[in-house]
Amino acid sequence: MTEAKMKGLGIHTGEDLNRQSLAFLVERFGKSGPWYYAIARGEDHRAINPDRVRKSSGSETTFDTDLTAPEAIEPEILALADKVWAWCERTDARARTVTVKIKWADFQQATRSRSLPVPIADAQTLARASLGLIRSVYPLRTGVRLVGVTLSNFEQEIPLKSEQLDLSLDEASVANTVAKAPCPA
């Protein structure tokens, strides 16, 4: 509904939203107006908790075209399951619940989940469970725009680790980078 209303007002992009005044947005979107105004300007004052407990981990992909053949969808599911399992291996996390997400060509969304009696112990089990879940929606009612694979119901709490890139350079690296930089014309 909001998308249709924004399009009707000529707001199609973040730039379009950024051009609107606070008064305009409040008049048309009520108490959500200030939030749209702030977010279009990169302002978000919600608290960040980098140490919260992770409840799930997943991966998803959006396709350039709607997929209609299981032969095209299933390799994508397997690739996503591999990505999720790689994360499990890196973090030594094990979970019992597998969820497959499907977004249809009409942008309706569905999920299928399965909880196993014990945590998933290997990539093959995750792959089989993921394939079983996607196969439960066959035959397809329409094309598939997006699929995802997620694990949840971890056997132990997994802290959500903040990953900050180390962008610091030692003095020699800075001097070397500066020396190689082209002079402005």
N, C-alpha and C positions, 0 to 999 in steps of 0.2 A: 504494500500500500504506500509506504514512504517513498519507494523508488518511483512509482507512478506519479505521485504528487510532485516530487522533485523534477522529474522530466517534464511534467506539465508546466512547471515554473521556469523551464529552461536551464535547470541545473543538471548537467550530465557528467561533470568531472569535478574533482577536488578544487580545481581552479575556479570553476563556476561557483561552487559553494563559498569559496574564499572571498569572492567579490560581493557577497551579500552582507548587508548590515545586520547587526544584532537585532535591531528592531524588526526588520523584515522577517528574520527567521523566527523570532518569538511570536510575531503576529500569525505566522502560518503554521508553526510547529509546536506552539505552546511551550511547556516546560522543557521539551527536548531542544528548543531553539538555541539556548546558550551552549549546550553540549556540542551541537553541530558547528556553531560559530567557533568554539575553542578548538575542536579537533581539526577543523580545516586550517587552523593556524599553528598546528603542531603543539597545542597545549593540552596536556593530560596530567592532572594532579592526583591521580589515584596512587596510593601507596604501592611501592614495589617491595615484595618479600622474596629475596633471592634464596631463602632457605626453606621454602615451603616443601611439603612432601609431594612427590610426583605420584599422581593417581593413574596415569596412563602414558603410553608412548606409542606413537604410530607414524605412519607415512602415507601420503596420498598423492595422486597425480591427476591432472586434468588433461583431457585429450584434445588435440586440435580439431578432430572431427568426432562425431558420435559413433561409438563402436556398437556393432550389432551382432558380431560373430563371437561365440565363445572362444574360438581359436585366436582371436585378437585380444580378448579380455584376460584370459587365464595367464598368459605370460606376464602381463602387467601385474596381476595379483601376486604371482610368484616373485617378481622383482621387488615388490613392496614388502612382502614377507621376509625376503633376504635382508633388506635394509633394516627392518625392525629387529630381526634376529642379530644382526651385526651390533646394534645398540645394546641388546641384551648381553651379548658376549663382552662388550667393552665395559659394561657397568655391573656385570655379574648379577643381573636381575632376572627373575623368573616369575611368570604370571600364569594364572589359570584361565583367564577369559580372553577370547579372541573375538574381535568385532570387525566385520567388513562393512564399509560404507559404500553406498551407490548413489550417485546423483544422476538422474535420468535426463534425457534431452530436453524435457519440459521443466527442468530444474526442481522437480519434486525429488525428495531425498528419502532413502530407506537405509536401515541398518539391519544386519543379521548378526547375532552373537551366539557364542557357545562357551559355556564354562566347563572345564574339564575337572575331574576329581582331584588331580594333582597338577602342580605347575608344569608347564611345557619345558621339556628338557633338551630338545634339539630342534634344529632348523626344519627337519623333515616333518615333524609333528605339527609345527606351525604352518608349513606349506599345505599339508593335507587338510588341516582344519580350515584354513583360508579358502582353499579350493572348494571344500564342501559347502561353505557358507555362500560363496558366489554362485555355485551351481544350484543352490536352493531357489534362486530367482529365475531360473530358466523354465520355460522359454521366456525370453525377454519381451516385455510389453511395449518397449520403445528403445531407442538407442541409449547408450550409456555415455555420459559426459565426463564422469569422474569416478574413480574408485579409491578406496583407502583400506589399510589394514592397521588395526590398533590392538595392543595388548593392555590389559588392566587386571585388577585383582591380584596385585603382587603378593608374593609370599612373605615379604617383609617390606617395611617402609623404605622407599628409595628417595633420598634427598634430591631435590632439584638443584643441581650444581650450577652456579653462575660461571659461565665461561667467558673470560675477558682476555682478549688478545693482548699479548705483551708487545706494545709498540715502542718501547724504550730502545734507544740506541746508545751504544757506548761512544765516547768522544771520537775514537778513530773512525767508526762507521759514519758519524755525522760529518766529519771532515772529508772523508772519501766521497760521500754523497754530494756535498756542496761543491767539491772540486770537479765532479763530473757533470754537474748541472750546466745546461747551456746558458750563456749570458743573454739577458733580454736585449732585444734590438731597439 
